[in-house]
Amino acid sequence: MADVIDTRSSGTEQAWTALGGDPALLDRIDGGGPAGLLSARLPVMELARSTVAVCALAAAELAARRAGSTGGPVGRVRVDDGAVATAFLSERHLRVDGRAPTNFAPLSRFWRTADGWVRTHANYPHHRTRLLAALGLPADAGVDAVAAVLAERRAVEIEETVYAAGGLAVALRTPEEWAAHEQGSAVATRPLLTLDRTEGPGQVGARRLPAVSGSPLLPAAGVRVLDLTRVLAGPVATRTLALLGADVLRIDAPQLPESQDAHNDTGFGKRSVSLDLGDRADRATFDELLAAADVLVTGYRPGALETYGLTPETLAVRRPGLVLAQVSAWGRYGPWHERRGFDSLVQVATGIAAVEGDAGTPGALPAQALDHGTGYLLAAGVLRALTEQHDEGGSRLLRLALGQTAHWLCGGLTRTPDSYGPSAAYDLSETYDPEKYLGSTDSASGRLRHALPPVSFAGGPTDWSRPPGRLGADAPKWLTTTA
């Protein structure tokens, strides 16, 4: 795959090149929609439409491959900026019986320090506990107590102390400070993503997916996906694969708390199972699922799952032909390669929060665009891997990082409001109304109002086949025969 990004081309061209796609297919994309969405100093809307566009194009390409023995023409892809912007704010648009979920806990925020700013992430109870312990505060300490302690300490000192305790805190840096940082320097040498062929013994010939047909056309029909991801990029990717027909089974450890509200946003089309990989019986169940899986998507910090033997080298031997897709916050290199991270923290470290701020006060992107954008790139990479595999066989290893997406946003993308030629299907002067891009459905949690999928191609699905269920409530078994 490409090692560099051509900064002279549009975001869609850059992303499609990184995915190894045929450049001739780019003319299959049409788009438009309301103007002025996801407004920011950085080209957030370009990132959003580009990542959705390549995901839809990869879906259309795979659908054409599977339409028959010789394949067929790739259908046209439709990118509506209104649908894209709404989907990038899906967690904010979600309503459960009219209730708006809380997306950030009180201790997940910016704080003034003795020499600048720091941002913490404490949405999960165990991260909150570790943060307070690192600061020498009692477990019931509130915002005022945390603010008083942080105001007397240096931002980088806080960052290191909290991370050493297993918590999450990142000092605010400018783009120049991040570029000079060892991790930032390492990120700058990496491509947007990597998609490589990996081999185990005895892997020969192409792995042919059976033909698909019907309406809607589901390019991932019959593909079994094990989903070992948490908020937010990984679940967005697997939600998209579920839309396209994949049998997605999300696996969570019972000892790690997860938000049902978050799952109500990203769990569409999936089933959810609770398994402890440290338990012998649960591990045997997981191994049975893995033996029949086509795709494994992981989103835990590097090193967390490797202790269970889930390395690319081991998996290529255990499950020849597997597509392994890995997403992390900081990448699998540099001094921060094993650190936990979330979109909000990556924005702070990489200089995005400084660029989007005013008068010395840090800001934020209008959406968790690093998470959502990386999620659609991750889904696109899996789809492209399945297409390549259909033609050539072999296992595939796909890797992305929020830090690499942030580097692309800050330096590789340019604003191109007319990325796609005018289309009769869209009125560029129309007023944005998010209700146009929202749906509603009954679920185990109640009536959900949710963002509709932005990934759209000729003949493809327009909504998910099932609403999110309760976390951990499903049986650990595949519903489909192997593809």
N, C-alpha and C positions, 0 to 999 in steps of 0.2 A: 504494500500500500504506500501511498505518498508520504514522504518524510517532511515535506514543507508545505506551507499554505501559500497559494498565489494571492497576494493582497490586492492585486489589480482586478480580480474577478469578484462577482457577487458572492454573497454568503452561500447561496444554494450551490453554485459551481464549486466553491471551496469545499463544502461538506460532501458533495457527491464525489469529488475527486478523492477526498480522504477515504471514502467508502469503497473506492475502486470501481465505481460505476461507469458505464459507457456514456461518454459526454454527449453522444448523439441523442440520448433519451431526454436530455434536459428540455428539448423543444416540446415535450409532451405536457409541460406544466402550463396551466392557465391560472390567473389569479386576479384579485382585486378586493374590494370591500371598503368599509368605512376608513377614512384617513385619520391620522393623528392619534393612534392607539399606542398604549404602553410608552408614553412619552417620557424621555429621559435624555440626559446629556450623552450617554453612550447609546449605540445603535441596537437597543433591546428588541424593537419590533423586527428588525432585519434578522436578528438571531432567531426569534420566534418563528417567523414565516419560513426561514431557510431550513430549520430543523424539522418542521412539520412537512415541508415540501419534499425533502429527501426521504422521509419516512413513508410518505404516500407513494412516491415514485418507486421505492424499493418494494412496497407491497404490490403495486401494479406490475412490476417486473416479475416478481415471483408468481403472481397469478397467471401471467402470460406463459411462463415456463410450464406451469402445471395444467394448463388448459388442454393439453394433448401431448402426444408423443414428440411432436416437433415444436411445440409451443405455438404462440401466436403473437400478433402485434400487441405491444404494450399499450394499455388503455390510457386515456387522458387523465391527468391529475388536476384536481381543483383545490386551490388554496384561497380561502376566504379569510381576510385579516380579522374580521369580526369573530369568526369561530376560533381562530388561533388565539387572539387576545383573551377571549372568554375562557378557553381551556387553560391558558397559562395562569389564570386566576381561579382555577377550579375549586381550590380549598376555601377561597373566600366567598364563592357563589353558593357553596353547599348549604342547604338547609335540611334539618331533620325535624319533621313535623313543625316547620316554621322556625325552629331554633337555629341560630348561627353558632357553630362550634367556635371554641377558643383555640386559636392557632399558636399563640405564644404564651407561655407561663409568665408570671410576674418577674421572675429572676432571669428571664431570657430577654436581654435588652442591652443598650449602650450605658456605660457608666463613665463619669469623669474620674480621671486618676491624677496623681500628683504632676504628671508630665504629659497628659494627653487624654486618650480614650481607650477603653477596652469594651469588647462585647462578649457576653456570656450566653451559653445555651443550657437551659435547665428544664426543658419540657418533660423529660423523663425523670421519675422520682430518684433513681440512682444517680443521675447526673447532678440533680439538685443537692443530694446528700453529700456527694464528693466535693462540690463547689464550696458548700458551707464549711465542711471539715477542713479544706485547704486554707480557708480564710480564718480558721480558729473560731468560728461562730457556732452557736447551738443549732440544733436541727430545726427549730421553729423560728429562726431569725427571718425577718422580713426585709423589705426593700430599703428602709431607712438604715438599718444596721449594716447591710452590705455596702450601701453607698458611703457610709462613714469610714469603713475600713478601706475601701478601694481608693477613696480620695487621698489617702495618705501614702499610697504606694505607687511605684512606677509601673507603667502598663506592661512592659516586657517581663518584669519580675512577676507580676500577677499571672501572665500567660504561662510562664514556665512552672510556677508553683501549682497552679490549678491542673495543668496537664500532667504533672508528676503524680498528682493524686487521682488521676483517672477522670477528671472533670474536663470542661470545655470552656476556654476563654482565649480570646485572640486580641492582640494589641492592634489598634488602628495604624495602618501604614499608608504612605502615599505610593503611587505607582513607582516612583523612583526608588523608594526604600524597599519595596518588594523586589524590584529588579536587581537590587544589590544584595538581597538576602539569598542565602545558599539554596533554599527551596525554590524561591522565585527564579533564580538563575537556572536551576535544573528544569523547571517547567518550561522555560523559554526555549529549550533545546528540543522539546518533544513536539510531535505532530498533534493535531486535534484528536486523533484516535489511532489505534492500530488494530488491524484485522489480518491475522496471520494463519497460515495452515500449519497444523501440528500433526505429528504422526505417531502412531503406536505400531507395534509389530503386527504384521499381517493385514494392514490396511491397503487394499487394492481395489481399483475400479471406482466408478461413480456410485453414489448413494441416490437412487432414484425415488423421489417422492411420487406417490400415485397421483393420477390426474384428478382435478377438481372441476366441478361445473355447478350450475344452478344459480339461483338468485336468492340472497346476495352471493356474490363470488367471494369465497373466503380463502385467501392464499395460504394461510397457516392451518387450514383444517387438518386434523389428525396429528398435528405436531404436539408432542408432550413437553411441557415446560415446567421445570422445578424452579420456584421463585423463592430464593433466600435473600430477600431484600427488605429494607425498612425505609421510612420516609426519606426522600420523596422521589428521587430520580429513578431508582430501580422499579418501584411500584408503578410509576407512570409508564415505563417501558413495557412491563408485563401486562398492565391494563390495556395497552395498545395491541399487544400480541393476542390477548383474549378477544378483543374486538374483531380481529382478523381470523378468528376461528380456532386458535390454539387452545388446548386443554391445559390450563394453568393451575398449578397446585402450589399455593403459598405455604411455606413451612416457617413456623415461629417456635422459638424455645419457650416452654411454659414459664421459666424463671425470669424472662425478660418482659416487662410490661409493654404493651402496645396500645395505641389509642384506637378505639372503635370508630371514633369520628374520622380519624385519618383513613381508616379502612373503608369507611362509607364513601370517601372521595375516590380512592384509588383501587378499590376492590371489585369494581364492576367486571363481570365476566369470569371471575376467578372462584376457586374454592379455597378454603383455609383449613390447615391442619396444624395441630400442636405436637411437636416431637422434640425430645431432648436428645441431642446427638451424643451426650455423655452417658446416656442410659443404654444398656446392652440391648434390650428389647426394642426400644425406639430406634436405635441405630440400625438394627437388622431390618426394621420396616423401611427406614430411609434408604438403605442399600438396595432393597427390592425395587423401590420406586426409581432410584437412580439407574438401575440396570435396564430399565425400559424407557428412560428419558431420552429425548432428542436434544433438549436445550437445558442448560443449567445457568441461571442468572444469579449472581451474588453481589451484595452491596454492603457487606460488613467490612470493617477496616482490614487492610492487608495483614495477614498473619492469623486472624481470628478463626478462619475456617481451615487453614492449612494444617492445623494441629489434628484435624480429623482426616487427613490424607486427601483433601480435596484440592490438590495441586494440578496444574495443567498436565504435567508429565504423568502423574498417576492416573488421572482421568482418561488420558488418551489410550492407556493400556486397558483400564477397567471397562471403559465404554467407548470403543472405537466408533468414530463418526459423530461424537458428541460436539455440539457447539457450546463452548464455555464463554460466557459474557460476564466480565467483571467491571464494576464501577466503584470508584473510591472518591474520597474528598480531595486528597493531595497528590495522588499518584503513587506508584509502587517504586519510588526512587527518592533520593534526597533524604535529609535529616528528619523530615516530617512524614515519611512514607508509612509509618504505623500509627499515625495519629488519627483520632476520630475527627469528624468535621461535618458541618452542615452548610447549606447554601449561605445563610446569613453570616457565618464565620469566614467563609471563603471570600465573600464580598469585602469584609473588613481587612483581611490580610493582604489581598491583591491590589488594594488601592481603589477599588470600585466605590466603597463607602466614602472615601475622601473626595473622589471626583463628583459624586452625586450630592455631597453636602454643601452647606452654605455657612459663611461667616465663622469658619472654624468648627462648626458642628457637623458631625458625620451624617450621611444620608443613606438611602437604600434604593435599590432598583424598584420599579413599580410592580414587579412580580418576582417570585422566586424563580427567576429566568434561568439561572444556572442549573437548578434542579430539573425544571421542566424541559429545557432545551437539551440537556444531557440525556434525559429520559427518552426523548424522541430520537436522538442520535443512537442511543443504545438499541432501541427497537429496530431502527433502520439497519444497524449493523448486523443484528440477528437475521433479519430478512435477507440481506445481501449474502450473509454466510450460507444460508439455506439455498440460495440461488447458485452460488459458487459450488456448493457441495453437490447439488443436483447435477451439475455439469462435470465436476472433476473428482468427487469423492473426498475422503479425508476428514479429519477433525479440524475445528476452527477455534481460535482464541481471539476474543474481542476485548479490548481494554479501553476504558475512558476514565476521566477524572474531572471533577468540578473545577479544579484548578486549571486544567487545560482548556476547558470551555471558557473560563474567565479570561485566560490569556488571549483567546480568539476574540472575545468580545472587546477587549481593551486595545488590541493591536491589529487584528487581522481583518475585522469587518469594517465596511464602509456603508454609509447610508445610501440605499438605492431604492427610493420610494416607488419607482416604476420597474421593479425587478422583473415583472412579467408584463407581457404585452396586454393592451386593453382587451377585455373580454365582454361580450354582450351580456354575460350572466351577472355582471356586477355593475353597480353604480358607485363610482368613486366619490361622489358627493353626498351619498346617503348618510343620515345621522345614525350613529351607533346606538343600538338598543340591545343590551345583553339578553333580554328576554327571548329574543329571536333565536339565541343559541343555547337555550336552556331547556331541559326536559324534566319530567317528573315520573317517579315510579314508586311503587310500594316495595318495602324491604323488611327484613327482620327487625330493623331498628325503627321503622316508621316510614312515613311518606318522605321521600327524598326529592329535593330539587337539586339538579346537578347540571354541570356543563356537558354539552354533547361533544362527541369526538370530533376533532378538527381534521383528522386524517381521512381524506376523501379521494376516491378514484372511480372511474366509470364502472358501474356494476357492483361496486363494493358496498359494505354494510354502512348503515347510518346510525346505529345504536348497538349497545351490547345485548347479548342474548339473555343475560340474567343480572339481577341487582346484587350488590354485596350482601353476603350473609354475615353471621356472627363469626368473629375471630375464633379459630380453632374448632369450629363446630362440624366440620366435614370429615368423612372417612378417608383414611390414607390409601387411596386407590385411584387408578386411572379410569377415566370414563370411556376413553377412545381406544381403539386398536392402534398399534404403532404405525406411524407413517412410513 
